[in-house]
Amino acid sequence: MKHLRYLIPVFLTVITDMLISCKQLKSSKYITIGMVDGWAEDVAMTHVAKAILDEQGYHVIIQKASTDMILASMNNEDTDLFMGVWLPYTHALKVSRFPDLKAIGTNYDAGRIGLVVPDYVPVSSIAELNRYKDWFNYRIIGIERGAGITAATDKAIQDYHLSYRQVNSSTIAMITELQNAIRQKQWIVVSGWQPHWMFGKMKLKFLEDPEKIFGNAEQIRTYSRKSFAQDHPELVKFFSNMHYTDSDMTDLLTKMEYSKDKEKTAKLWVKSHPHLITSWLNKN
């Protein structure tokens, strides 16, 4: 018992030091950004943010995970930011589960999701798909299970009474299958979204969605953990200023797609857009 009396104060001191260290880390120059690898726009914007903040003296750590895992980690105050929240449709349900998270900026305001076909396919609406189900082999090529667009595609199959099944794999696998079909002039329908480099590289079109299952235009927003603004008010200003036009986004995604070193390409893109970056960093 005598030894225990000496150990308790030591133990409490260690715990106190750990808590102080955690608090200091959150308010330090270390910034963690969640990123969904395979999402072209999220990968591009996250690497650009890292390039800019590294130059400002921050140490940015990119954490690769699914949307659900990133949001949960932010809710636990373990991840600072996520730049790939699509609203008001795609991620609305996911974000609603974590009401303490904070929207701090809109990166892009002309996002769109839906079903996409090559431009040589003479179909213009989702409502027409059942007429051509043999041509499409009764399949819609989707991406990962758990993604917002995957759930929307399931709902489209149900609400349009489509005799199709959604084939789910990775985003990369979907794009590979799309590219292979186009080379052979085959019919294919995929779950797609814009902005994405594939619209610059391939001639594609969205199918009309009269039932509005996939919604209208979407914004891509940056969300933060609850206390991020308290710890880093200067960065809340930066992320609220960050915004991409269509031409900015197309240029960035095209360069990133052909890059084997995303971090280096992001740094070069930042250097070639000094006026845009200065406007984001403007603290006035």
C-alpha positions as CSV (number, residue, x, y, z in Angstrom):
1,M,0.0,0.0,0.0
2,K,2.9,2.3,0.8
3,H,4.3,1.8,-2.7
4,L,0.8,2.3,-4.2
5,R,0.6,5.8,-2.6
6,Y,3.7,6.8,-4.5
7,L,2.5,5.3,-7.7
8,I,-0.9,7.0,-7.9
9,P,0.5,10.6,-8.2
10,V,3.0,9.4,-10.8
11,F,0.3,7.8,-12.8
12,L,-1.9,10.9,-12.6
13,T,1.0,13.0,-13.8
14,V,1.6,10.8,-16.8
15,I,-2.1,10.9,-17.7
16,T,-2.2,14.7,-17.4
17,D,0.9,15.0,-19.5
18,M,-0.7,12.8,-22.2
19,L,-3.9,14.9,-22.3
20,I,-1.8,18.1,-22.5
21,S,0.2,16.6,-25.4
22,C,-2.9,15.6,-27.2
23,K,-4.4,19.1,-26.9
24,Q,-1.1,20.7,-28.0
25,L,-1.0,18.3,-31.0
26,K,-4.5,19.4,-32.1
27,S,-3.5,23.0,-32.0
28,S,0.0,22.5,-33.5
29,K,1.2,22.7,-37.0
30,Y,0.2,19.0,-37.6
31,I,-3.0,18.8,-39.8
32,T,-4.7,15.5,-40.8
33,I,-6.9,15.4,-43.9
34,G,-9.0,12.3,-44.7
35,M,-9.0,11.3,-48.4
36,V,-10.9,8.7,-50.4
37,D,-8.2,7.2,-52.7
38,G,-9.6,6.7,-56.2
39,W,-11.9,9.7,-56.1
40,A,-10.1,11.9,-58.6
41,E,-11.4,15.3,-57.3
42,D,-10.8,14.5,-53.7
43,V,-7.3,13.2,-54.3
44,A,-6.4,16.3,-56.4
45,M,-7.9,18.9,-54.0
46,T,-6.3,17.2,-50.9
47,H,-2.9,17.2,-52.5
48,V,-3.2,20.8,-53.5
49,A,-4.2,21.8,-50.0
50,K,-1.2,19.8,-48.6
51,A,1.2,21.5,-51.1
52,I,-0.1,25.0,-50.0
53,L,-0.1,24.3,-46.2
54,D,3.3,22.6,-46.3
55,E,4.7,25.9,-47.8
56,Q,3.0,27.8,-44.9
57,G,4.9,25.7,-42.4
58,Y,2.3,23.1,-41.5
59,H,2.9,19.3,-41.6
60,V,-0.1,17.8,-43.4
61,I,-0.8,14.1,-43.0
62,I,-3.2,12.5,-45.5
63,Q,-5.2,9.6,-44.1
64,K,-6.7,7.3,-46.8
65,A,-10.0,5.7,-45.8
66,S,-13.7,5.4,-46.9
67,T,-16.1,8.3,-46.4
68,D,-17.8,6.6,-43.5
69,M,-14.5,6.0,-41.7
70,I,-13.3,9.5,-42.3
71,L,-16.5,11.1,-40.9
72,A,-16.4,8.8,-37.9
73,S,-12.8,9.7,-37.2
74,M,-13.6,13.4,-37.5
75,N,-16.5,12.9,-35.1
76,N,-14.0,11.3,-32.6
77,E,-11.7,14.4,-33.1
78,D,-9.0,12.1,-34.6
79,T,-9.1,13.6,-38.2
80,D,-9.1,17.3,-38.8
81,L,-10.7,17.7,-42.3
82,F,-12.4,16.1,-45.2
83,M,-12.6,17.9,-48.6
84,G,-14.9,15.5,-50.4
85,V,-18.4,15.9,-48.9
86,W,-21.0,16.0,-51.7
87,L,-24.2,17.8,-50.8
88,P,-27.1,18.1,-50.7
89,Y,-27.7,14.6,-52.1
90,T,-24.9,12.1,-52.2
91,H,-23.5,12.3,-48.6
92,A,-26.6,13.9,-46.9
93,L,-27.4,10.7,-44.9
94,K,-23.8,10.0,-44.0
95,V,-23.2,13.6,-42.7
96,S,-26.5,13.6,-40.8
97,R,-25.2,10.9,-38.6
98,F,-22.5,13.3,-37.3
99,P,-24.3,16.6,-36.4
100,D,-21.2,18.0,-34.6
101,L,-19.1,18.1,-37.7
102,K,-18.7,21.6,-39.2
103,A,-19.0,22.7,-42.9
104,I,-16.2,25.3,-43.4
105,G,-16.1,25.8,-47.2
106,T,-17.4,25.0,-50.6
107,N,-14.7,23.8,-53.0
108,Y,-16.8,23.3,-56.1
109,D,-20.4,24.0,-56.9
110,A,-21.2,22.3,-60.2
111,G,-20.9,18.6,-59.1
112,R,-23.1,16.0,-60.6
113,I,-23.7,12.3,-60.2
114,G,-25.8,9.9,-62.3
115,L,-25.7,7.1,-64.9
116,V,-23.2,7.7,-67.7
117,V,-22.8,6.1,-71.2
118,P,-20.4,6.7,-74.1
119,D,-21.7,9.4,-76.5
120,Y,-22.2,6.8,-79.3
121,V,-24.9,5.0,-77.4
122,P,-28.3,6.2,-78.7
123,V,-29.9,6.3,-75.3
124,S,-30.7,9.6,-73.6
125,S,-32.7,8.8,-70.5
126,I,-32.6,6.3,-67.6
127,A,-36.3,5.6,-68.4
128,E,-35.2,4.1,-71.7
129,L,-32.8,1.5,-70.3
130,N,-35.2,-1.4,-70.2
131,R,-35.6,-1.2,-73.9
132,Y,-32.0,-1.9,-74.4
133,K,-31.2,-4.2,-71.5
134,D,-29.8,-6.9,-73.9
135,W,-27.3,-4.4,-75.3
136,F,-26.1,-3.5,-71.8
137,N,-26.0,-7.2,-70.7
138,Y,-28.5,-6.3,-67.9
139,R,-25.6,-4.6,-66.0
140,I,-24.8,-1.2,-64.5
141,I,-21.1,-1.0,-63.6
142,G,-20.8,0.7,-60.3
143,I,-18.1,1.5,-57.8
144,E,-17.6,0.5,-54.1
145,R,-20.4,-0.6,-51.9
146,G,-21.1,2.0,-49.2
147,A,-20.6,5.0,-51.6
148,G,-23.4,7.5,-51.9
149,I,-23.6,7.0,-55.7
150,T,-23.9,3.3,-55.2
151,A,-27.0,3.7,-53.0
152,A,-28.5,6.2,-55.5
153,T,-27.9,3.7,-58.3
154,D,-29.7,0.9,-56.3
155,K,-32.6,3.3,-55.8
156,A,-32.7,4.2,-59.5
157,I,-32.9,0.4,-60.4
158,Q,-35.8,0.1,-58.0
159,D,-37.7,3.3,-58.8
160,Y,-37.3,3.0,-62.6
161,H,-38.1,-0.8,-62.4
162,L,-35.0,-1.6,-64.3
163,S,-34.2,-5.2,-65.2
164,Y,-30.5,-4.6,-64.3
165,R,-28.1,-5.5,-61.5
166,Q,-25.4,-3.2,-60.3
167,V,-21.9,-4.7,-60.5
168,N,-19.8,-3.2,-57.8
169,S,-16.0,-3.1,-57.6
170,S,-13.5,-0.3,-57.2
171,T,-13.6,3.1,-59.0
172,I,-10.5,2.1,-60.9
173,A,-12.1,-1.2,-62.0
174,M,-15.2,0.7,-63.2
175,I,-13.1,3.1,-65.3
176,T,-11.0,0.3,-66.8
177,E,-14.2,-1.5,-67.9
178,L,-15.5,1.7,-69.4
179,Q,-12.3,2.3,-71.3
180,N,-12.2,-1.3,-72.6
181,A,-15.9,-1.0,-73.8
182,I,-15.2,2.2,-75.6
183,R,-12.2,0.8,-77.4
184,Q,-14.5,-1.9,-78.8
185,K,-17.5,0.4,-79.3
186,Q,-19.5,-1.7,-76.9
187,W,-22.5,-0.5,-75.0
188,I,-21.9,0.1,-71.3
189,V,-23.6,2.2,-68.6
190,V,-21.7,3.2,-65.4
191,S,-22.3,5.1,-62.2
192,G,-20.3,8.3,-62.8
193,W,-19.8,11.8,-61.5
194,Q,-18.4,15.2,-62.5
195,P,-15.9,16.6,-61.9
196,H,-13.8,13.7,-63.1
197,W,-10.9,13.4,-65.6
198,M,-12.7,10.7,-67.5
199,F,-15.0,13.4,-69.0
200,G,-12.0,15.1,-70.5
201,K,-10.4,11.9,-71.7
202,M,-13.5,10.1,-73.1
203,K,-16.7,11.3,-74.9
204,L,-19.4,10.6,-72.3
205,K,-22.9,11.8,-71.5
206,F,-25.2,11.7,-68.5
207,L,-28.5,10.0,-69.0
208,E,-31.5,12.2,-68.1
209,D,-33.0,11.4,-64.8
210,P,-36.7,12.5,-64.9
211,E,-37.4,11.1,-61.4
212,K,-34.5,13.1,-60.0
213,I,-33.1,10.0,-58.2
214,F,-29.6,11.4,-58.5
215,G,-30.7,15.0,-57.6
216,N,-29.6,18.2,-59.3
217,A,-26.3,20.0,-59.1
218,E,-24.2,19.3,-56.0
219,Q,-21.6,21.1,-54.1
220,I,-18.3,19.6,-52.9
221,R,-17.7,20.9,-49.4
222,T,-14.9,20.8,-46.8
223,Y,-16.0,19.6,-43.3
224,S,-14.0,19.7,-40.1
225,R,-14.0,18.2,-36.7
226,K,-16.1,20.1,-34.1
227,S,-13.2,22.0,-32.4
228,F,-11.0,22.6,-35.5
229,A,-12.1,26.3,-35.7
230,Q,-11.1,26.8,-32.1
231,D,-7.7,25.2,-32.7
232,H,-7.0,26.6,-36.1
233,P,-9.1,29.7,-36.9
234,E,-6.6,30.8,-39.5
235,L,-7.1,27.6,-41.5
236,V,-10.9,27.9,-41.4
237,K,-10.5,31.2,-43.3
238,F,-8.2,29.5,-45.8
239,F,-10.6,26.6,-46.5
240,S,-13.6,28.9,-46.7
241,N,-11.7,30.8,-49.4
242,M,-10.7,27.8,-51.4
243,H,-12.9,27.4,-54.5
244,Y,-12.4,25.9,-57.9
245,T,-14.0,27.1,-61.1
246,D,-14.8,24.5,-63.9
247,S,-11.6,25.5,-65.8
248,D,-9.5,25.2,-62.6
249,M,-10.9,21.8,-61.8
250,T,-10.6,20.4,-65.3
251,D,-7.0,21.6,-65.6
252,L,-6.1,20.2,-62.2
253,L,-7.7,16.8,-62.7
254,T,-6.2,16.4,-66.2
255,K,-2.7,17.0,-64.9
256,M,-3.2,14.8,-61.9
257,E,-4.5,11.9,-64.0
258,Y,-1.4,11.7,-66.1
259,S,0.9,12.1,-63.0
260,K,2.8,9.3,-61.4
261,D,3.7,11.6,-58.5
262,K,0.6,13.3,-57.2
263,E,2.4,15.3,-54.5
264,K,4.9,16.7,-57.0
265,T,2.2,17.5,-59.6
266,A,0.2,19.3,-57.0
267,K,3.2,21.5,-56.0
268,L,3.8,22.4,-59.7
269,W,0.1,23.2,-60.1
270,V,0.2,25.5,-57.1
271,K,3.3,27.3,-58.4
272,S,1.6,27.9,-61.8
273,H,-1.5,29.4,-60.2
274,P,-0.1,32.1,-57.9
275,H,-3.0,34.6,-58.1
276,L,-5.5,31.9,-57.2
277,I,-3.5,30.6,-54.3
278,T,-2.9,34.1,-53.0
279,S,-6.7,34.7,-53.0
280,W,-7.2,31.6,-50.9
281,L,-4.5,32.6,-48.4
282,N,-5.8,36.2,-48.1
283,K,-6.5,36.7,-44.5
284,N,-8.3,40.0,-44.9
